[in-house]
Amino acid sequence: MKRVVYMGTPGFATGPLRALLDAGYEVAAVVTAPDKPAGRGLNLLESEVKRFASDKGLKILQPVSLKDPDFLKELMSLDAPLFVVVAFRMLPKEVWSMPELGCFNLHASLLPNYRGAAPINHAIINGETETGVTTFFIDDKIDTGEILFQERCPIDESENAGSLHDKLMAIGSGLVVKTADSIYNGEALPYPQRVEDAIIKPAPKLTRETGKIDWGRGAKEIYNQIRGLSPYPTAYSELVFPDKTLQVKIFESEIVYSDKPYPNGTIIRETKSSFLVFCGENCLRINELQPSGKRRMKASEFMAGIRDLENCKMR
């Protein structure tokens, strides 16, 4: 039986793990992040991969340090010729150089573009119409190793990060099995990433600043920002009342073309159930949002609770 060690943490990594099991692979162990305190009660939160692995009765390792001698010794004792990595942290050489057949990673972009922690989000934020997934052998840098396979995926005009995540997880799951099969069968033909004369677009970790909306930008740019951060961590703005300021997360919007010269952030009540926010160019109709301390809601529900919306603005 083909034997692997699997490494991953978030939900994106559960699909490929399931695919390997369904394809008949023996998963010697699953390596995932340690449980973390979360919520007001600081209860320990297990990773999605750990919960899935537990349900399947798989051996689970949760090292704090990937260089811990006891962890490395146990990893070596598993005698797995191939390591598979999906959405995990950077591995030290002691780990990725250990298996006889190598250690490969699934990345949610068409490398060398969108190397980094948030390739799905940044592809949409930048208005890409196509992305994909890549499997590659891990080396001593981040997302730079030799490519094994790639598969392309269109990005629909209204796609958000959540729906693209699910599409790429499904495509990537099949690609992981294809890659593992090719390595085990001695058919893999890895090739270097082609970076000559290419403009490499990065995908750094998302920060709070990534989500802050600047209404001086064009509606198209803000629209891409909103869908690229929806449903999580979400683009946000400040709704300024005459006497207070309220933070709002924005989940869904649509572009409305207008040549009216309103100041950036001006709010216009379009109908009883919809409103527009003017941008540096054109405007956005806000369809779903979440005021601070409230639940996510449609614009019509939000407007029902605010009488003086025309006296507010987005900032």
C-alpha atoms as one frame of an Amber mdcrd trajectory, in Angstrom:
protein
   0.000   0.000   0.000   1.219   3.529  -0.811   2.102   5.238   2.462   2.268
   8.996   3.111   2.502  11.501   5.932   0.013  14.344   5.489   0.498  17.896
   6.801  -2.214  20.571   6.864  -4.360  22.721   9.110  -7.373  24.662   7.674
 -10.491  23.453   5.886  -8.792  23.733   2.478  -6.546  20.829   3.497  -9.387
  18.442   4.372 -10.411  17.832   0.740  -7.022  16.511  -0.445  -6.705  14.349
   2.680 -10.093  12.791   1.974  -9.098  12.250  -1.665  -5.913  10.406  -0.683
  -7.856   8.117   1.652 -10.503   7.476  -1.003  -7.723   6.633  -3.485  -6.445
   3.931  -1.156  -3.436   5.679   0.337  -2.312   4.715   3.825  -1.900   7.902
   5.845   0.726   7.036   8.441   0.054  10.233  10.367  -1.480  13.675  10.036
   0.647  16.598  11.212  -1.357  19.696  12.091  -1.179  22.826  14.250  -1.497
  22.592  18.040  -4.913  23.396  19.491  -5.312  27.111  20.163  -7.360  28.999
  22.787 -10.302  30.753  21.147 -13.394  32.708  22.163 -14.183  34.445  25.406
 -13.814  31.227  27.349 -10.446  30.537  25.709 -11.521  26.970  25.010  -9.015
  25.011  22.937  -9.943  25.017  19.251  -8.906  22.090  17.068  -7.912  22.608
  13.451 -10.362  21.422  10.791  -7.805  18.884   9.604  -7.483  17.495  13.133
 -11.256  17.098  13.449 -11.414  15.307  10.099  -8.424  13.077  10.939  -9.940
  12.210  14.324 -13.191  11.135  12.665 -11.179   8.848  10.379  -9.179   7.385
  13.263  -5.839   8.616  11.923  -2.707   9.146  13.988  -2.319  12.875  14.747
   0.872  14.775  15.561   0.778  18.390  16.788   4.341  19.586  17.381   4.904
  23.088  18.679   8.280  23.111  16.934   8.928  21.228  13.709  12.583  20.939
  14.769  11.789  19.220  18.051  14.045  16.118  18.261  11.262  13.901  19.607
   8.937  14.936  16.768  11.619  14.329  14.142  12.374  10.931  15.625   8.697
   9.943  15.553   8.313  11.273  12.006  11.261   9.155  10.870   9.826   6.072
  12.583   6.663   6.296  10.472   8.709   5.083   7.489   6.619   6.999   4.941
   8.425   7.472   1.579   6.353  10.554   0.651   5.135  13.629   2.545   2.132
  15.641   1.293   1.670  19.237   2.471  -1.430  21.404   2.006  -1.914  24.794
   3.715   0.675  24.269   6.427   3.559  26.296   7.808   7.048  26.499   6.325
   8.960  23.263   6.851  12.578  23.079   8.008  15.022  21.081   5.898  15.085
  18.387   8.569  11.452  17.620   7.631  11.143  18.188   3.873  14.381  16.342
   3.092  13.415  13.302   5.165  11.190  11.159   2.881  12.822   9.028   0.192
  10.446  10.126  -2.591  10.281  13.763  -1.539   7.863  16.201   0.007   5.362
  18.049  -2.185   2.964  20.896  -1.562  -0.380  21.940  -3.059  -0.624  25.713
  -3.564  -3.782  27.563  -4.591  -2.315  29.547  -7.488  -0.510  29.136 -10.777
   3.047  29.483  -9.508   5.244  31.464  -9.675   2.416  33.995  -9.339   0.787
  34.516  -5.953   3.418  32.952  -3.766   2.470  33.493  -0.148  -0.211  32.940
   2.455  -3.339  34.279   0.713  -3.300  33.414  -3.010  -7.057  32.990  -3.372
  -7.857  36.381  -1.850  -5.215  38.328  -3.744  -6.132  36.825  -7.117  -9.678
  38.173  -6.749  -8.601  41.474  -5.196  -6.367  42.042  -8.224  -9.239  41.327
 -10.626  -7.784  38.144 -12.135 -10.049  36.165 -14.454  -8.082  32.929 -14.061
  -6.145  31.133 -11.353  -5.486  27.506 -10.524  -3.576  25.074  -8.343   0.011
  23.861  -8.407   1.815  20.910  -6.886   5.557  21.310  -6.392   8.454  19.806
  -4.471   9.276  21.803  -1.349  12.710  23.380  -1.019  14.301  25.805   1.429
  12.309  28.859   0.280   8.577  29.663   0.228   6.677  28.342  -2.814   9.744
  28.239  -5.067  10.317  24.506  -5.634  10.148  22.546  -8.870   6.640  22.239
 -10.299   5.004  18.846 -10.714   1.524  19.647 -12.059  -0.768  22.629 -12.572
  -4.462  22.918 -13.334  -6.225  26.126 -14.339  -9.533  27.461 -13.062 -11.576
  30.449 -14.307 -12.634  33.140 -11.834 -16.216  34.209 -12.464 -17.095  37.907
 -12.452 -19.143  37.539  -9.253 -16.884  34.946  -7.565 -15.904  35.587  -3.972
 -13.071  34.096  -1.948 -15.374  31.529  -0.344 -16.710  30.062  -3.588 -13.282
  30.095  -5.264 -11.811  28.376  -2.191 -14.280  25.518  -2.609 -13.638  25.199
  -6.356  -9.869  25.125  -5.910 -10.100  22.644  -3.033 -12.014  20.239  -5.292
  -9.582  20.671  -8.190  -6.593  20.488  -5.858  -7.821  17.289  -4.236  -7.697
  15.484  -7.552  -4.327  17.033  -8.380  -2.821  15.817  -5.097  -3.802  12.221
  -5.888  -2.515  12.578  -9.462   0.781  13.942  -8.146   1.216  11.255  -5.489
   0.447   8.545  -8.057   2.978   9.945 -10.518   5.706  10.099  -7.864   5.035
   6.575  -6.606   4.943   5.261 -10.185   8.228   6.980 -11.071   6.509   9.089
 -13.736   6.913  12.572 -12.221   8.811  15.092 -14.355   9.351  18.173 -12.172
  10.539  21.390 -13.823  11.818  24.712 -12.451   9.461  27.630 -11.982   9.801
  30.023 -14.895  10.435  33.459 -13.444  12.554  35.064 -16.160  10.977  38.240
 -17.540   7.841  37.582 -15.471   6.092  40.074 -13.217   5.567  38.027 -10.081
   2.433  38.988  -8.158   2.720  38.303  -4.409   0.079  36.966  -2.019   1.152
  38.160   1.436  -0.707  37.424   4.635  -3.917  39.421   4.976  -3.836  42.268
   7.470  -6.443  44.622   8.871  -5.232  47.244   6.417  -6.002  44.882   3.516
  -9.678  45.046   4.429 -10.038  48.808   4.952 -12.019  50.338   2.088 -10.746
  53.561   0.538 -13.782  55.114  -1.150 -11.491  57.302  -3.226 -10.635  54.278
  -5.338 -12.756  53.210  -8.302 -15.876  51.114  -7.784 -14.347  48.193  -9.713
 -11.316  48.065  -7.399 -13.466  48.211  -4.269 -15.861  45.606  -5.681 -12.913
  43.237  -6.193 -11.641  43.983  -2.694 -15.035  43.156  -1.177 -15.457  39.837
  -2.982 -11.793  38.937  -2.476 -12.286  39.172   1.303 -15.769  37.648   1.532
 -16.916  35.836   3.592 -13.729  36.120   5.668 -11.983  38.224   6.923 -14.248
  40.761   5.132 -13.722  44.263   3.770 -14.912  46.972   6.149 -15.645  50.671
   6.417 -16.810  53.244   8.914 -20.373  54.516   8.664 -20.281  58.069   9.971
 -23.476  59.475  11.538 -23.848  63.094  12.642 -23.260  61.996  16.239 -21.445
  58.643  16.093 -19.366  56.244  13.985 -20.222  52.605  13.324 -17.940  50.014
  11.747 -19.577  47.853   9.091 -18.343  44.767   7.295 -19.397  44.511   3.661
 -19.956  41.083   2.120 -21.668  41.725  -1.205 -21.953  44.649  -3.597 -22.420
  45.438  -7.271 -21.074  48.150  -9.523 -23.417  50.921 -10.642 -22.115  53.281
 -13.315 -22.695  56.967 -12.619 -21.205  60.284 -13.680 -22.794  62.267 -10.850
 -20.120  64.294  -8.999 -20.822  63.253  -5.405 -17.941  63.284  -2.879 -16.317
  59.929  -2.113 -18.277  57.945   0.464 -21.563  59.783  -0.147 -24.589  57.580
   0.543 -27.706  57.863  -1.608 -30.914  56.009  -0.804 -31.706  54.400  -4.169
 -34.994  52.695  -3.214 -36.656  51.668   0.031 -34.499  48.539   0.040 -31.218
  49.615  -1.575 -28.569  52.302  -1.257 -25.495  53.452  -3.175 -22.071  54.568
  -1.986 -20.129  56.818  -4.341 -16.507  56.033  -5.086 -13.640  57.791  -6.822
 -15.185  56.492 -10.023 -18.798  55.250 -10.282 -20.528  53.811  -7.216 -21.437
  50.585  -5.454 -24.802  49.198  -4.470 -24.299  47.517  -1.095 -26.254  44.255
  -0.921 -25.100  42.545   2.288 -23.357  43.970   5.316 -22.880  43.532   9.039
 -22.914  46.474  11.444 -20.661  46.111  14.473 -22.390  44.059  17.161 -25.103
  42.843  14.789 -25.588  39.861  12.503 -24.986  39.769   8.771 -28.013  41.174
   6.933 -29.432  42.315   3.620 -29.299  46.019   2.810 -33.091  46.232   3.098
 -32.966  45.000   6.726 -30.175  47.411   7.539 -32.025  50.361   6.014 -35.201
  49.559   7.918 -33.397  50.398  11.149 -31.837  53.695  10.005 -34.026  56.706
   9.283 -31.362  59.307   8.472 -29.186  57.270   6.109 -28.844  60.236   3.737
 -27.147  62.180   6.531 -24.484  59.493   6.889 -21.401  58.758   4.820 -18.852
  55.985   4.453 -15.290  56.716   5.473
